[in-house]
Amino acid sequence: MFRTRRLRANSNIRNMVRETRISKDSLIYPMFFEEGENIFEEIESMPGQYRMSIDRCDNVIKELLESGVKSVILFGIPGHKDESGSEAYHDHGIVQEAIRYIKKNYPEVYIIGDVCMCEYTSHGHCGILKGNDIDNDSTIKYLAKIALSQVEAGADMVAPSDMMDGRVSEIRKLLDANGYKNIPIMSYSAKYASAFYGPFRVAADSAPAFGDRKTYQMDVHNIREAIKEVYDDVAEGADIVMVKPAMSFLDVVAKVKEITDIPVAAYSVSGEYAMVKSAAKNGFIDEEKIMCEMAVSAFRAGADIYITYYAKELAKCIDKGVIG
Ligand code: PBG
């Protein structure tokens, strides 16, 4: 008889043979910054997550740092939207100001700027329109401008989430030309046209006014296409590649890990968080255990980095020894 239970006898031996280790260093916390003052509004579908103005962000950042999480990815909700999403690359746009504030007051925080247009355009698409089409080649010029403005404000890394072709090399080129050769790009390489972004779009007021994102985000049926996307981004100079969403796309995470030699990030998106929260609220599941299991499975699939709204809570679970 094969006695596999020998190595499960108690927690000492179980922990000794554990194959997946989780570190707080690998967690990134997403934050929503809204233009204005004295705003701290809970996102209805995402209890515990807030749209906040810069003057109300201190507690969130302090608690995050206390928990041991040091990296954030920032999204902006501007006061004004237009056709070209001009607030996205404005020197004093909401994200640029948030970056400056955090850099100045919390220099230990590693700041990642999400580079996209959908929160800033009046039509809610992730680029510049030509008729009803999202024009790839003019959009990537804007994306590079957005990235540059975030880096000029103090971002440590940029993360394009738009899924236009050629944006990584366009961003790399502009950053290099402006003396930012050492700023890494984390590309949302395999980003699927997923219904799991629903709560985010309500939170960021970024749902497309017409159509959907299927002409730029990936078809959920595909995985070989994800490999193509990843290889393209690596060739264009991406430093980290991302798979998004996480939970329903762990096969993609595993595949991307296998075919690359750079770090792989997985983004556990708003819909994943909202599902756990609402099921837990009803008493149907154990929130902490489910949250931990989701995180572990992303790392087990091969993620080196995990972007999650549960970053702080996961860090506490690592402290308690629930996972790690
Ligand atoms: C912007 C962007 C989205 C998310 C991250 N960046 C929304 C989208 O593509 O519609 C989703 C994040 C989440 O759901 O938590 N393009």
Residues whose N, C-alpha, C, O or C-beta is under 5 A from the ligand:
A	BS01	PBG	C116 C118 S161 F196 Y197 F200 V269 S270 G271
